[in-house]
Amino acid sequence: MKQPGKDKDTKNDKWIEEAWKAHSPQIYNLCRMSCESSEDAKDVFQNIALRFFKCAKSIKYGDSVFPWLFRVFRNCFYDYVRFRQKMMPFSIASDVVGDYMALPAESSVFYREGNQKNDELQRVVNSLSRSDRELIDMTFHKGLSTEELSVLYGVSFSAITKRRKSAIKRARNVLLG
């Protein structure tokens, strides 16, 4: 005797499994491109997989899964970055030894030039909208191509090109103006 709703659950489980098999290579490639090491990429990918299978029942059958997976990837990657910033390996501990130096770091020419450039870059980045920052980050920092970005955002190739050009133009205007 059939239980009511049993076929629906089986159908939904198969759809979830097929969606994961279809999109997991793309998500793993994003993890590999974004993380510093393959172990970190595997950790981020594992977190994405756990979140996907934990929340997969709430996704409607037939909905596009990739945008949701990309948001989860972005959030997991940001968590990874925040976690990495909290940890300081001893190999870079000498870079922050300036607090213990006999002379103040501000007296160094390199300190002033570096901070001025960082402050200026931070000002330009902060002036951009969130979508502009994300598009520029995906293009120049993570190295995604225009084709990959158009698939990722679900817009045409020319739309990505126009958005990127306008974001760079806005950044240039802030930098020069």
Backbone as JSON Lines, residues from 0, in Angstrom:
{"i":0,"aa":"M","n":[0.83,-1.17,0.0],"ca":[0.0,0.0,0.0],"c":[0.88,1.25,0.0]}
{"i":1,"aa":"K","n":[0.58,2.22,-0.88],"ca":[1.36,3.43,-1.01],"c":[1.02,4.42,0.09]}
{"i":2,"aa":"Q","n":[2.03,5.08,0.54],"ca":[1.81,6.15,1.5],"c":[1.61,7.45,0.73]}
{"i":3,"aa":"P","n":[0.67,8.27,1.17],"ca":[0.45,9.53,0.45],"c":[1.67,10.44,0.57]}
{"i":4,"aa":"G","n":[2.05,11.05,-0.58],"ca":[3.17,11.98,-0.59],"c":[4.53,11.32,-0.73]}
{"i":5,"aa":"K","n":[4.59,9.97,-0.73],"ca":[5.86,9.26,-0.8],"c":[6.52,9.47,-2.17]}
{"i":6,"aa":"D","n":[5.73,9.41,-3.26],"ca":[6.28,9.61,-4.59],"c":[6.81,11.03,-4.76]}
{"i":7,"aa":"K","n":[6.14,11.99,-4.18],"ca":[6.55,13.39,-4.27],"c":[7.91,13.59,-3.61]}
{"i":8,"aa":"D","n":[8.11,12.96,-2.43],"ca":[9.39,13.06,-1.73],"c":[10.51,12.42,-2.53]}
{"i":9,"aa":"T","n":[10.24,11.27,-3.13],"ca":[11.24,10.58,-3.93],"c":[11.61,11.41,-5.15]}
{"i":10,"aa":"K","n":[10.61,12.01,-5.79],"ca":[10.85,12.86,-6.95],"c":[11.69,14.07,-6.56]}
{"i":11,"aa":"N","n":[11.37,14.69,-5.43],"ca":[12.11,15.85,-4.95],"c":[13.54,15.47,-4.59]}
{"i":12,"aa":"D","n":[13.74,14.31,-3.96],"ca":[15.08,13.86,-3.62],"c":[15.93,13.64,-4.86]}
{"i":13,"aa":"K","n":[15.34,13.05,-5.89],"ca":[16.08,12.83,-7.14],"c":[16.43,14.16,-7.79]}
{"i":14,"aa":"W","n":[15.5,15.11,-7.76],"ca":[15.75,16.41,-8.36],"c":[16.88,17.13,-7.62]}
{"i":15,"aa":"I","n":[16.89,17.04,-6.3],"ca":[17.94,17.66,-5.5],"c":[19.29,17.03,-5.84]}
{"i":16,"aa":"E","n":[19.32,15.72,-5.94],"ca":[20.56,15.02,-6.27],"c":[21.05,15.4,-7.67]}
{"i":17,"aa":"E","n":[20.15,15.47,-8.63],"ca":[20.53,15.84,-10.0],"c":[21.02,17.29,-10.05]}
{"i":18,"aa":"A","n":[20.37,18.17,-9.31],"ca":[20.79,19.57,-9.29],"c":[22.19,19.7,-8.7]}
{"i":19,"aa":"W","n":[22.47,18.94,-7.64],"ca":[23.8,19.0,-7.02],"c":[24.85,18.45,-7.97]}
{"i":20,"aa":"K","n":[24.55,17.33,-8.63],"ca":[25.51,16.75,-9.58],"c":[25.78,17.69,-10.74]}
{"i":21,"aa":"A","n":[24.77,18.44,-11.16],"ca":[24.93,19.35,-12.3],"c":[25.76,20.57,-11.95]}
{"i":22,"aa":"H","n":[25.61,21.1,-10.74],"ca":[26.23,22.37,-10.4],"c":[27.45,22.26,-9.49]}
{"i":23,"aa":"S","n":[27.68,21.12,-8.89],"ca":[28.8,21.02,-7.95],"c":[30.17,21.22,-8.61]}
{"i":24,"aa":"P","n":[30.4,20.78,-9.87],"ca":[31.72,21.08,-10.47],"c":[31.97,22.58,-10.63]}
{"i":25,"aa":"Q","n":[30.94,23.33,-11.01],"ca":[31.1,24.78,-11.16],"c":[31.4,25.42,-9.81]}
{"i":26,"aa":"I","n":[30.69,25.01,-8.8],"ca":[30.89,25.57,-7.46],"c":[32.29,25.21,-6.95]}
{"i":27,"aa":"Y","n":[32.73,23.98,-7.21],"ca":[34.06,23.59,-6.76],"c":[35.14,24.4,-7.49]}
{"i":28,"aa":"N","n":[34.94,24.65,-8.77],"ca":[35.9,25.48,-9.51],"c":[35.96,26.89,-8.95]}
{"i":29,"aa":"L","n":[34.81,27.45,-8.57],"ca":[34.8,28.77,-7.92],"c":[35.59,28.73,-6.62]}
{"i":30,"aa":"C","n":[35.41,27.67,-5.86],"ca":[36.14,27.52,-4.6],"c":[37.64,27.44,-4.85]}
{"i":31,"aa":"R","n":[38.04,26.65,-5.84],"ca":[39.47,26.51,-6.14],"c":[40.08,27.82,-6.61]}
{"i":32,"aa":"M","n":[39.34,28.59,-7.41],"ca":[39.87,29.86,-7.9],"c":[39.95,30.9,-6.79]}
{"i":33,"aa":"S","n":[39.07,30.81,-5.81],"ca":[38.97,31.86,-4.8],"c":[39.86,31.62,-3.59]}
{"i":34,"aa":"C","n":[40.1,30.39,-3.25],"ca":[40.85,30.08,-2.03],"c":[42.34,29.98,-2.31]}
{"i":35,"aa":"E","n":[43.11,30.15,-1.24],"ca":[44.57,30.14,-1.37],"c":[45.14,28.75,-1.57]}
{"i":36,"aa":"S","n":[44.51,27.74,-1.01],"ca":[45.04,26.38,-1.15],"c":[43.89,25.43,-1.48]}
{"i":37,"aa":"S","n":[44.27,24.25,-1.95],"ca":[43.24,23.26,-2.3],"c":[42.51,22.76,-1.06]}
{"i":38,"aa":"E","n":[43.21,22.72,0.08],"ca":[42.55,22.29,1.32],"c":[41.48,23.29,1.75]}
{"i":39,"aa":"D","n":[41.8,24.57,1.62],"ca":[40.82,25.6,1.95],"c":[39.63,25.53,0.99]}
{"i":40,"aa":"A","n":[39.91,25.28,-0.28],"ca":[38.83,25.16,-1.27],"c":[37.92,23.99,-0.93]}
{"i":41,"aa":"K","n":[38.52,22.88,-0.5],"ca":[37.71,21.72,-0.11],"c":[36.86,22.03,1.12]}
{"i":42,"aa":"D","n":[37.42,22.77,2.07],"ca":[36.65,23.15,3.26],"c":[35.46,24.03,2.91]}
{"i":43,"aa":"V","n":[35.69,25.03,2.06],"ca":[34.6,25.92,1.64],"c":[33.55,25.12,0.87]}
{"i":44,"aa":"F","n":[34.0,24.24,-0.03],"ca":[33.08,23.42,-0.82],"c":[32.26,22.51,0.09]}
{"i":45,"aa":"Q","n":[32.89,21.95,1.11],"ca":[32.17,21.08,2.04],"c":[31.1,21.87,2.8]}
{"i":46,"aa":"N","n":[31.42,23.09,3.21],"ca":[30.42,23.92,3.88],"c":[29.25,24.22,2.96]}
{"i":47,"aa":"I","n":[29.53,24.47,1.69],"ca":[28.45,24.72,0.73],"c":[27.58,23.49,0.57]}
{"i":48,"aa":"A","n":[28.21,22.32,0.47],"ca":[27.46,21.08,0.32],"c":[26.57,20.84,1.55]}
{"i":49,"aa":"L","n":[27.12,21.07,2.73],"ca":[26.33,20.87,3.95],"c":[25.13,21.81,3.98]}
{"i":50,"aa":"R","n":[25.35,23.06,3.64],"ca":[24.23,24.02,3.62],"c":[23.21,23.66,2.56]}
{"i":51,"aa":"F","n":[23.68,23.19,1.41],"ca":[22.75,22.83,0.33],"c":[21.84,21.68,0.77]}
{"i":52,"aa":"F","n":[22.43,20.61,1.27],"ca":[21.61,19.46,1.64],"c":[20.78,19.71,2.89]}
{"i":53,"aa":"K","n":[21.2,20.64,3.71],"ca":[20.41,21.01,4.88],"c":[19.16,21.79,4.47]}
{"i":54,"aa":"C","n":[19.29,22.66,3.47],"ca":[18.2,23.55,3.07],"c":[17.55,23.16,1.75]}
{"i":55,"aa":"A","n":[17.93,22.03,1.18],"ca":[17.44,21.66,-0.15],"c":[15.94,21.42,-0.19]}
{"i":56,"aa":"K","n":[15.36,20.97,0.89],"ca":[13.92,20.7,0.9],"c":[13.1,21.99,0.75]}
{"i":57,"aa":"S","n":[13.7,23.12,1.11],"ca":[12.96,24.38,1.0],"c":[12.98,24.96,-0.41]}
{"i":58,"aa":"I","n":[13.84,24.42,-1.29],"ca":[13.9,24.89,-2.67],"c":[12.77,24.23,-3.45]}
{"i":59,"aa":"K","n":[12.06,25.03,-4.21],"ca":[10.93,24.51,-4.98],"c":[11.43,23.65,-6.13]}
{"i":60,"aa":"Y","n":[10.68,22.61,-6.41],"ca":[11.01,21.71,-7.51],"c":[11.0,22.49,-8.82]}
{"i":61,"aa":"G","n":[12.09,22.38,-9.58],"ca":[12.17,23.03,-10.87],"c":[12.78,24.41,-10.84]}
{"i":62,"aa":"D","n":[12.99,24.99,-9.68],"ca":[13.62,26.31,-9.6],"c":[15.09,26.21,-10.01]}
{"i":63,"aa":"S","n":[15.62,27.34,-10.46],"ca":[17.04,27.39,-10.79],"c":[17.84,27.38,-9.49]}
{"i":64,"aa":"V","n":[18.74,26.44,-9.36],"ca":[19.48,26.23,-8.13],"c":[20.79,27.02,-8.11]}
{"i":65,"aa":"F","n":[21.37,27.28,-9.3],"ca":[22.7,27.87,-9.34],"c":[22.78,29.24,-8.67]}
{"i":66,"aa":"P","n":[21.83,30.16,-8.89],"ca":[21.93,31.45,-8.18],"c":[21.94,31.28,-6.67]}
{"i":67,"aa":"W","n":[21.14,30.35,-6.17],"ca":[21.11,30.09,-4.73],"c":[22.46,29.53,-4.27]}
{"i":68,"aa":"L","n":[23.0,28.58,-5.04],"ca":[24.3,28.01,-4.7],"c":[25.4,29.06,-4.75]}
{"i":69,"aa":"F","n":[25.31,29.98,-5.7],"ca":[26.33,31.03,-5.78],"c":[26.26,31.94,-4.57]}
{"i":70,"aa":"R","n":[25.06,32.28,-4.1],"ca":[24.94,33.1,-2.89],"c":[25.54,32.36,-1.69]}
{"i":71,"aa":"V","n":[25.27,31.06,-1.61],"ca":[25.83,30.26,-0.52],"c":[27.35,30.23,-0.64]}
{"i":72,"aa":"F","n":[27.87,30.07,-1.87],"ca":[29.32,30.11,-2.08],"c":[29.89,31.43,-1.6]}
{"i":73,"aa":"R","n":[29.26,32.52,-2.01],"ca":[29.77,33.84,-1.64],"c":[29.79,34.01,-0.12]}
{"i":74,"aa":"N","n":[28.72,33.6,0.55],"ca":[28.67,33.73,2.01],"c":[29.71,32.84,2.69]}
{"i":75,"aa":"C","n":[29.86,31.61,2.2],"ca":[30.87,30.71,2.78],"c":[32.28,31.23,2.53]}
{"i":76,"aa":"F","n":[32.49,31.8,1.34],"ca":[33.81,32.36,1.04],"c":[34.1,33.56,1.94]}
{"i":77,"aa":"Y","n":[33.12,34.42,2.16],"ca":[33.33,35.55,3.06],"c":[33.6,35.08,4.48]}
{"i":78,"aa":"D","n":[32.91,34.03,4.92],"ca":[33.2,33.45,6.23],"c":[34.64,32.95,6.29]}
{"i":79,"aa":"Y","n":[35.08,32.3,5.22],"ca":[36.45,31.8,5.14],"c":[37.45,32.96,5.23]}
{"i":80,"aa":"V","n":[37.18,34.05,4.51],"ca":[38.08,35.2,4.52],"c":[38.14,35.81,5.92]}
{"i":81,"aa":"R","n":[36.97,35.96,6.56],"ca":[36.96,36.52,7.92],"c":[37.73,35.62,8.88]}
{"i":82,"aa":"F","n":[37.59,34.31,8.73],"ca":[38.3,33.37,9.59],"c":[39.8,33.47,9.36]}
{"i":83,"aa":"R","n":[40.22,33.58,8.09],"ca":[41.64,33.69,7.77],"c":[42.25,34.97,8.31]}
{"i":84,"aa":"Q","n":[41.47,36.05,8.36],"ca":[42.0,37.31,8.86],"c":[42.21,37.27,10.36]}
{"i":85,"aa":"K","n":[41.44,36.44,11.05],"ca":[41.61,36.34,12.5],"c":[42.9,35.62,12.87]}
{"i":86,"aa":"M","n":[43.33,34.69,12.01],"ca":[44.51,33.91,12.28],"c":[45.73,34.58,11.66]}
{"i":87,"aa":"M","n":[46.83,34.66,12.39],"ca":[48.06,35.24,11.84],"c":[49.18,34.22,12.01]}
{"i":88,"aa":"P","n":[49.65,33.64,10.92],"ca":[50.76,32.7,11.02],"c":[52.04,33.42,11.45]}
{"i":89,"aa":"F","n":[52.95,32.69,12.06],"ca":[54.2,33.28,12.51],"c":[55.03,33.81,11.34]}
{"i":90,"aa":"S","n":[54.79,33.26,10.14],"ca":[55.58,33.7,8.99],"c":[55.31,35.16,8.65]}
{"i":91,"aa":"I","n":[54.14,35.69,9.0],"ca":[53.88,37.1,8.72],"c":[53.87,37.94,9.99]}
{"i":92,"aa":"A","n":[54.17,37.32,11.11],"ca":[54.17,38.07,12.36],"c":[55.24,39.16,12.36]}
{"i":93,"aa":"S","n":[56.32,38.94,11.62],"ca":[57.38,39.95,11.57],"c":[56.92,41.21,10.85]}
{"i":94,"aa":"D","n":[55.89,41.1,10.0],"ca":[55.37,42.27,9.29],"c":[54.68,43.26,10.23]}
{"i":95,"aa":"V","n":[54.17,42.78,11.33],"ca":[53.47,43.66,12.27],"c":[54.3,43.96,13.51]}
{"i":96,"aa":"V","n":[55.59,43.73,13.4],"ca":[56.47,43.99,14.52],"c":[56.68,45.48,14.73]}
{"i":97,"aa":"G","n":[56.15,46.31,13.85],"ca":[56.31,47.76,13.93],"c":[55.88,48.33,15.27]}
{"i":98,"aa":"D","n":[54.95,47.69,15.95],"ca":[54.51,48.16,17.26],"c":[55.63,48.09,18.3]}
{"i":99,"aa":"Y","n":[56.6,47.24,18.05],"ca":[57.65,47.02,19.03],"c":[58.99,47.62,18.62]}
{"i":100,"aa":"M","n":[58.98,48.37,17.51],"ca":[60.23,48.96,17.02],"c":[60.6,50.19,17.85]}
{"i":101,"aa":"A","n":[61.89,50.52,17.86],"ca":[62.37,51.67,18.61],"c":[61.85,52.97,18.0]}
{"i":102,"aa":"L","n":[61.81,53.05,16.67],"ca":[61.3,54.24,16.0],"c":[59.85,54.01,15.59]}
{"i":103,"aa":"P","n":[59.04,55.06,15.62],"ca":[57.65,54.87,15.19],"c":[57.58,54.56,13.7]}
{"i":104,"aa":"A","n":[56.62,53.73,13.33],"ca":[56.48,53.32,11.93],"c":[56.13,54.5,11.04]}
{"i":105,"aa":"E","n":[55.49,55.53,11.61],"ca":[55.09,56.69,10.8],"c":[56.29,57.44,10.26]}
{"i":106,"aa":"S","n":[57.44,57.27,10.88],"ca":[58.62,57.99,10.41],"c":[59.2,57.36,9.15]}
{"i":107,"aa":"S","n":[58.78,56.19,8.81],"ca":[59.26,55.51,7.62],"c":[58.58,56.06,6.38]}
{"i":108,"aa":"V","n":[59.35,56.27,5.32],"ca":[58.8,56.75,4.05],"c":[57.88,55.7,3.46]}
{"i":109,"aa":"F","n":[58.27,54.44,3.58],"ca":[57.46,53.38,3.0],"c":[56.11,53.26,3.69]}
{"i":110,"aa":"Y","n":[56.06,53.5,4.96],"ca":[54.81,53.45,5.7],"c":[53.83,54.48,5.17]}
{"i":111,"aa":"R","n":[54.3,55.72,5.0],"ca":[53.41,56.79,4.53],"c":[52.92,56.54,3.11]}
{"i":112,"aa":"E","n":[53.83,56.13,2.22],"ca":[53.42,55.88,0.84],"c":[52.43,54.73,0.77]}
{"i":113,"aa":"G","n":[52.72,53.65,1.49],"ca":[51.83,52.49,1.49],"c":[50.46,52.82,2.04]}
{"i":114,"aa":"N","n":[50.42,53.56,3.15],"ca":[49.14,53.91,3.75],"c":[48.35,54.87,2.87]}
{"i":115,"aa":"Q","n":[49.03,55.81,2.24],"ca":[48.33,56.73,1.36],"c":[47.69,55.99,0.2]}
{"i":116,"aa":"K","n":[48.41,55.05,-0.38],"ca":[47.86,54.26,-1.5],"c":[46.7,53.4,-1.02]}
{"i":117,"aa":"N","n":[46.85,52.77,0.12],"ca":[45.78,51.94,0.66],"c":[44.55,52.78,0.99]}
{"i":118,"aa":"D","n":[44.76,53.95,1.59],"ca":[43.63,54.82,1.92],"c":[42.9,55.28,0.66]}
{"i":119,"aa":"E","n":[43.68,55.62,-0.36],"ca":[43.08,56.08,-1.61],"c":[42.3,54.96,-2.29]}
{"i":120,"aa":"L","n":[42.87,53.78,-2.31],"ca":[42.19,52.63,-2.9],"c":[40.93,52.3,-2.12]}
{"i":121,"aa":"Q","n":[41.0,52.34,-0.81],"ca":[39.83,52.06,0.03],"c":[38.73,53.08,-0.22]}
{"i":122,"aa":"R","n":[39.11,54.33,-0.4],"ca":[38.12,55.39,-0.69],"c":[37.41,55.11,-2.01]}
{"i":123,"aa":"V","n":[38.17,54.7,-3.03],"ca":[37.57,54.4,-4.33],"c":[36.63,53.2,-4.22]}
{"i":124,"aa":"V","n":[37.08,52.16,-3.56],"ca":[36.26,50.95,-3.42],"c":[34.98,51.24,-2.65]}
{"i":125,"aa":"N","n":[35.09,52.02,-1.58],"ca":[33.91,52.34,-0.77],"c":[32.91,53.21,-1.52]}
{"i":126,"aa":"S","n":[33.38,53.96,-2.51],"ca":[32.46,54.81,-3.27],"c":[31.62,54.02,-4.26]}
{"i":127,"aa":"L","n":[32.05,52.8,-4.61],"ca":[31.31,51.99,-5.57],"c":[30.14,51.29,-4.9]}
{"i":128,"aa":"S","n":[29.14,50.96,-5.7],"ca":[28.0,50.21,-5.17],"c":[28.44,48.77,-4.9]}
{"i":129,"aa":"R","n":[27.63,48.05,-4.16],"ca":[27.95,46.67,-3.8],"c":[28.08,45.8,-5.06]}
{"i":130,"aa":"S","n":[27.17,46.0,-6.02],"ca":[27.21,45.19,-7.23],"c":[28.45,45.51,-8.07]}
{"i":131,"aa":"D","n":[28.86,46.79,-8.1],"ca":[30.08,47.16,-8.82],"c":[31.31,46.54,-8.17]}
{"i":132,"aa":"R","n":[31.37,46.61,-6.83],"ca":[32.51,46.01,-6.12],"c":[32.59,44.51,-6.39]}
{"i":133,"aa":"E","n":[31.43,43.85,-6.35],"ca":[31.39,42.41,-6.56],"c":[31.83,42.05,-7.98]}
{"i":134,"aa":"L","n":[31.35,42.79,-8.97],"ca":[31.71,42.53,-10.36],"c":[33.2,42.74,-10.59]}
{"i":135,"aa":"I","n":[33.75,43.81,-10.06],"ca":[35.18,44.08,-10.22],"c":[36.01,43.02,-9.49]}
{"i":136,"aa":"D","n":[35.57,42.61,-8.31],"ca":[36.26,41.57,-7.56],"c":[36.25,40.25,-8.32]}
{"i":137,"aa":"M","n":[35.1,39.89,-8.86],"ca":[34.99,38.63,-9.61],"c":[35.85,38.66,-10.87]}
{"i":138,"aa":"T","n":[35.96,39.83,-11.48],"ca":[36.72,39.93,-12.72],"c":[38.22,39.96,-12.47]}
{"i":139,"aa":"F","n":[38.68,40.88,-11.63],"ca":[40.11,41.12,-11.5],"c":[40.76,40.31,-10.39]}
{"i":140,"aa":"H","n":[40.07,40.05,-9.31],"ca":[40.67,39.31,-8.21],"c":[40.52,37.81,-8.4]}
{"i":141,"aa":"K","n":[39.31,37.38,-8.76],"ca":[39.06,35.95,-8.91],"c":[39.29,35.45,-10.33]}
{"i":142,"aa":"G","n":[39.4,36.38,-11.3],"ca":[39.77,36.0,-12.66],"c":[38.68,35.34,-13.48]}
{"i":143,"aa":"L","n":[37.42,35.6,-13.16],"ca":[36.34,35.0,-13.95],"c":[36.21,35.72,-15.29]}
{"i":144,"aa":"S","n":[35.96,34.97,-16.33],"ca":[35.8,35.56,-17.66],"c":[34.42,36.16,-17.8]}
{"i":145,"aa":"T","n":[34.24,36.92,-18.87],"ca":[32.94,37.55,-19.12],"c":[31.87,36.49,-19.34]}
{"i":146,"aa":"E","n":[32.23,35.41,-20.03],"ca":[31.27,34.32,-20.25],"c":[30.83,33.69,-18.93]}
{"i":147,"aa":"E","n":[31.8,33.44,-18.05],"ca":[31.47,32.85,-16.75],"c":[30.6,33.79,-15.93]}
{"i":148,"aa":"L","n":[30.91,35.08,-15.98],"ca":[30.11,36.05,-15.23],"c":[28.7,36.15,-15.78]}
{"i":149,"aa":"S","n":[28.55,36.05,-17.1],"ca":[27.21,36.14,-17.68],"c":[26.36,34.94,-17.26]}
{"i":150,"aa":"V","n":[26.97,33.76,-17.18],"ca":[26.25,32.58,-16.69],"c":[25.93,32.74,-15.21]}
{"i":151,"aa":"L","n":[26.9,33.23,-14.46],"ca":[26.76,33.38,-13.02],"c":[25.64,34.35,-12.65]}
{"i":152,"aa":"Y","n":[25.6,35.49,-13.32],"ca":[24.59,36.51,-13.02],"c":[23.29,36.31,-13.8]}
{"i":153,"aa":"G","n":[23.32,35.45,-14.82],"ca":[22.12,35.19,-15.59],"c":[21.76,36.34,-16.53]}
{"i":154,"aa":"V","n":[22.75,37.07,-17.0],"ca":[22.52,38.16,-17.95],"c":[23.41,37.93,-19.16]}
{"i":155,"aa":"S","n":[23.19,38.72,-20.2],"ca":[23.93,38.53,-21.44],"c":[25.4,38.96,-21.3]}
{"i":156,"aa":"F","n":[26.18,38.51,-22.26],"ca":[27.6,38.84,-22.34],"c":[27.78,40.35,-22.42]}
{"i":157,"aa":"S","n":[26.98,41.0,-23.26],"ca":[27.12,42.45,-23.43],"c":[26.71,43.21,-22.17]}
{"i":158,"aa":"A","n":[25.75,42.7,-21.43],"ca":[25.34,43.36,-20.19],"c":[26.48,43.36,-19.17]}
{"i":159,"aa":"I","n":[27.19,42.24,-19.07],"ca":[28.33,42.16,-18.15],"c":[29.42,43.13,-18.6]}
{"i":160,"aa":"T","n":[29.68,43.18,-19.9],"ca":[30.7,44.09,-20.42],"c":[30.35,45.54,-20.11]}
{"i":161,"aa":"K","n":[29.09,45.91,-20.33],"ca":[28.66,47.29,-20.06],"c":[28.74,47.61,-18.57]}
{"i":162,"aa":"R","n":[28.31,46.67,-17.73],"ca":[28.36,46.9,-16.28],"c":[29.8,47.08,-15.81]}
{"i":163,"aa":"R","n":[30.7,46.23,-16.33],"ca":[32.09,46.31,-15.92],"c":[32.72,47.63,-16.37]}
{"i":164,"aa":"K","n":[32.44,48.03,-17.61],"ca":[32.99,49.29,-18.12],"c":[32.48,50.47,-17.31]}
{"i":165,"aa":"S","n":[31.19,50.46,-16.99],"ca":[30.64,51.59,-16.22],"c":[31.19,51.6,-14.79]}
{"i":166,"aa":"A","n":[31.41,50.43,-14.2],"ca":[31.99,50.36,-12.85],"c":[33.42,50.89,-12.85]}
{"i":167,"aa":"I","n":[34.2,50.53,-13.87],"ca":[35.57,51.03,-13.97],"c":[35.57,52.53,-14.21]}
{"i":168,"aa":"K","n":[34.64,53.0,-15.02],"ca":[34.55,54.43,-15.29],"c":[34.21,55.19,-14.01]}
{"i":169,"aa":"R","n":[33.26,54.66,-13.21],"ca":[32.91,55.31,-11.95],"c":[34.11,55.33,-11.0]}
{"i":170,"aa":"A","n":[34.85,54.23,-10.95],"ca":[36.04,54.18,-10.08],"c":[37.09,55.17,-10.56]}
{"i":171,"aa":"R","n":[37.28,55.28,-11.86],"ca":[38.25,56.21,-12.41],"c":[37.84,57.66,-12.08]}
{"i":172,"aa":"N","n":[36.53,57.96,-12.21],"ca":[36.06,59.32,-11.9],"c":[36.29,59.67,-10.43]}
{"i":173,"aa":"V","n":[36.07,58.71,-9.54],"ca":[36.31,58.95,-8.11],"c":[37.79,59.16,-7.87]}
{"i":174,"aa":"L","n":[38.62,58.37,-8.53],"ca":[40.07,58.45,-8.35],"c":[40.62,59.77,-8.86]}
{"i":175,"aa":"L","n":[40.12,60.22,-10.01],"ca":[40.63,61.45,-10.61],"c":[39.92,62.7,-10.1]}
{"i":176,"aa":"G","n":[38.68,62.53,-9.66],"ca":[37.88,63.7,-9.27],"c":[37.95,63.94,-7.85]}
